[in-house]
């Protein structure tokens, strides 16, 4: 008898704030903007896209489109959804192992 497979929906496993925090922390560690946006979409589906739409003032359709695998949400949309989800974006100094120095060197004229 052939095996029967079902589609896995990660949103079904995000039932607690702790699970959401771990899921998003792992997404942020990838530094992949597309993956992070998709992960936010997964979390929004877990919380209820209609609820997120109501809190952000955006339409459900816009949210689904923006946070799909091919979506490209604006920073404004991303921050609005993160706020509605209770997810914060913070900056931190990289650890010594990851720090490679500044990405650019400012050139100042010498007197």
C-alpha positions in Angstrom: 0.0 0.0 0.0 1.5 3.4 -0.9 2.3 5.8 1.8 0.0 8.8 2.3 1.6 12.2 2.8 0.0 15.4 4.1 1.2 18.9 3.8 3.0 20.2 6.9 1.8 23.5 8.1 4.2 25.0 10.7 1.6 27.5 11.9 -0.1 24.6 13.6 2.9 24.1 15.9 3.0 27.8 17.0 0.5 27.6 19.8 2.5 29.5 22.5 4.4 32.8 22.6 7.6 30.8 23.5 7.2 28.7 20.3 6.7 31.9 18.2 9.7 33.5 19.8 12.0 30.5 19.1 10.6 30.2 15.5 11.3 33.9 14.8 14.7 33.9 16.5 15.8 31.1 14.2 14.4 32.9 11.2 16.4 36.1 12.1 19.6 34.0 12.5 19.4 33.1 8.8 19.8 36.8 7.8 17.6 35.9 4.8 15.0 38.6 4.2 12.8 36.4 2.2 12.8 33.6 4.8 12.2 36.1 7.6 9.2 37.6 5.8 7.8 34.1 5.1 8.3 33.2 8.8 6.3 36.3 9.8 3.6 35.2 7.5 3.5 31.7 9.2 3.3 33.4 12.6 0.5 35.7 11.4 -1.4 32.7 10.1 -0.9 31.0 13.5 -2.4 34.0 15.3 -5.1 34.5 12.7 -4.7 36.6 9.6 -8.0 38.4 10.1 -7.0 39.5 13.6 -3.6 40.8 12.3 -5.3 42.6 9.5 -7.6 44.3 11.9 -4.8 45.4 14.2 -2.6 46.7 11.3 -5.3 48.3 9.2 -4.1 46.2 6.2 -6.3 43.8 4.2 -6.0 40.0 4.7 -5.2 39.7 0.9 -2.3 42.2 1.2 -0.9 40.4 4.2 -1.1 37.0 2.5 0.5 38.4 -0.7 3.2 40.3 1.2 4.2 37.4 3.4 4.0 34.6 0.8 7.2 32.9 -0.4 7.3 35.3 -3.3 6.2 38.4 -1.3 8.4 41.4 -0.6 6.8 43.4 2.3 7.8 46.9 2.9 9.5 47.7 6.2 6.4 49.6 7.3 4.2 46.5 6.7 6.8 44.3 8.4 7.0 46.5 11.5 3.2 46.8 11.7 2.8 43.0 11.6 5.6 42.5 14.1 4.0 45.0 16.4 0.6 43.2 16.1 2.3 39.9 16.8 4.1 41.2 19.8 7.5 40.5 18.2 10.2 43.0 18.7 13.1 43.9 16.4 16.3 44.7 18.3 19.8 45.5 17.3 22.8 43.9 19.0 26.6 44.0 18.5 27.8 40.9 16.8 29.9 38.5 18.9 33.7 38.5 18.3 33.5 35.3 16.3 31.1 36.9 13.7 32.4 40.5 13.8 34.4 41.2 10.6 34.9 44.9 11.2 33.0 47.8 9.5 31.6 47.2 6.1 32.9 50.5 4.8 35.7 52.8 5.6 34.9 56.5 5.8 37.6 58.6 4.1 38.1 62.0 5.8 40.4 64.6 4.3 43.5 65.1 6.4 44.4 68.7 7.3 
